Amino acid sequence: MIPNTLVGPKFRKGQKVVFVGGEGVIKNYRPESESWIYLVEMPLRPKQNIDRVGYETMLWLSETDIS
């Protein structure tokens, strides 16, 4: 049996992060496939080309997609 060597999350709740396509704040995270994925909430801006409301402003990103 191979032991699980998952290291703790790199980012924390409330932390501001950037990624390709935008920026946001970590709202939650969970382990997945020997890494972590993060629920990121993007801020609503007054001048958007598309309308975003509610959960459309949140997305799950892998740890490798965030800086």
C-alpha positions, 0 to 999 in steps of 0.5 A: 500500500502506498501512503498518501503524501498530499501536502497542505494547500498552498492558498488559504480562504480569503487570500487574493489570487490571480490566474489567466483570465482574471483575479479573485479571492479564495472562498474554499478548497478541497483535495483532489487527485493528489493536489488541491482545487480552489473555489475562487470568487471573481469580483464584479466590475461595473464595466463588463462586456458580459453580465455575471451574477451569483454563482457565475462569478465563482469557479473551481481552479486547480492549484497549478492554475493560480499564482 
